[in-house]
Amino acid sequence: MTLTATAGHGLSHRPPHRWWRDAVIYQVYVRSFLDSTGDGIGDLAGVRTGLPYLKKLGVDGIWLSPFYPSPQQDHGYDVADYCDVDPVYGDLAEFELLIAAAQRLDMKVLLDIVPNHCSSEHAWFREALAAGPDSAARARFHFAEGRGPGGDVPPNNWHAMFGGPAWSRVTEADGHPGQWYLHMFTPEQPDLNWRNPETGAHFEQVLRFWLDRGVDGFRIDVAAGLFKHPELPDSPDPEADARTRDSVNPLAWNQPEVHDVWRHWRAVCEEYTVRDGRERLLVGEVSVPTAREHARYVRPDELHQAFFFDLLSAPWDAAAFRKVVSEAMQDIAGTGSTVTWVLNNHDQVRTVTRYGESGTEGSGLGSARARAAALLMLALPGAAYIYQGEELGLPEVVDLPDEVLTDPIFRRTGSRARIRDGCRVPLPWSGHASPFGFTSGAEGAKPWLPQPGWFAEHATDRALTDTRSFWHLYRDGLQLRRGLPQLGEGSLRWLDSPPDVLAFVRGDGLVCAVNFGTAPVPAPVSGAPLLSSGPCPTGALPGSTAAWWINDGTTP
């Protein structure tokens, strides 16, 4: 069976204005990337300092986590001003220096935009609190009267993604309990009302503000959200979102009107593309139940891309991975877009730990599987996103003490289940002890989250000199992906293989095979591999290993 994304070639042959179709983007969690000021918090100047490192790695661009003014209740995903820079990260002048540096290196810059909700410190929400019920200011949000005697019961039974009810009650100007407002995450993140035309007009201004400053596009937070059912009825399963920490309440997510927003935003991006010939990108965080529903977001007049999380959430199993890839290629690539693959991000347990937990041999097995998964992802047709530290093989930090945890999920629930601090610990750059070159502060400066001593094994300086490191695997894979016409866009054809093995052909004879089992199996192609995730003798594919071969004619 052959599954086709689009007719095309590798990165070295693609038309410049279609750069996004098979680009590899590096996610920068600004707070944890590199600190230039010595305060223990990463910043935009630190990102600028790190650009040559990322260029050497071989990525096409970066996606920056939110750096806007914010009370930092959810580390920037509670935005108080969408058109400025929080002083902890720098200022607009520093941002413009970053853009200029990236352009000199021919690297794209994407910004994280958060349109579903803002901060409770945003001027609009402060105005809404002061204005009172039935005001135009409150109509920008979801304010409603409570139910029951005295309005003491929330307007509906929805639960927030980060725990607790999705409604909070305000105290009115006269001191009495008043209306309730909706927040699908935390009370500090009130949901905006996208049925109010002021909201759409405001975000068009935000897009243009940053596009005028040279950005190449936007990663859109909660892209399946924005619109809620107009009547805000009770949910038949009110705890679903909180239980799964995913967007599964059909009354709060994936409403049909959201697609009109993405058509309008796409038109804005096309306007800038026509103006200067640089194609701008919209990539959405789309959490929907099926690949078919996912595909609706990447139709030709909507988002260019949407993260396909099914690969990230798939268990370490050949049949599961094959099913996920096949569905994505059939439903998403069929729209004319390309699939956007991802294995890690700032909300997920890192692959080294995630895959290790499913085995019996500890972190060594997790590392082997993570290396194999990386090679698999880079061989698939379409685009890919890498989360910072993924190229260093960083495991999750699972033993942070309660007193340093900052994730609002922990604050809201008191539970460590699914908290995200462990994948956000600042990167180790050099040396044998914290802060591992992360901060330029005086001796003893502390990163905002503590780094464990074993981070020394994963520091960038050590990874660069060890040709067997994760870093070299990623760098070599990215170089081959850029140079080989078989990779990037194109087709995928599955090969017959043993039950624990996934094997496919890309383009004109490049074979990728992954052994999901633990025992070696015969290689699908004779001869030494072009690239492998671990030691791979000629003629054999060891367990938990992936490899690329150029077909020598022995594979049909």
Secondary structure, 3 states (H helix, E strand, C coil): CEEECCCCCCHHHCCHHHHHHHCEEEEECHHHCCECCCCCCCCHHHHHHHHHHHHHHCCCEEEECCCCCCCCCCCCCCCCCCCCCCCCCCCHHHHHHHHHHHHHCCCEEEEEECCCECCCCCHHHHHHHHHCCCCCCHHHECEECCECHHHCECCCCCECCCCCECEEEEECCCCCEEEEEECCCCCCCCEECCCCHHHHHHHHHHHHHHHCCCCCEEEECCCCCCCCCCCCCCCCCCCHHHHHCCCCCCCCCCCCCHHHHHHHHHHHHHHHHHHHCCCCEEEECCCCCCHHHHHHHHCCCCCCEEEECHHHHCCCCHHHHHHHHHHHHHHCHHHCCCCEEECCCCCCCCHHHHHHHCCCCCHHHHHHHHHHHHHHHHHCCCEEEEECCHHHCCCCCCCCCHHHCCCHHHHHHCCCCCCCHHHCCCCCCCCCCCCCCCECCCCCCCCCCCCCHHHHHHCHHHHHHCCCCHHHHHHHHHHHHHHCCCCCCCEEEECCCCCCEEEEEECCCEEEEEECCCCCEECCCCCCCCEECCCCCCCEECCCEEEEEECCCCCC
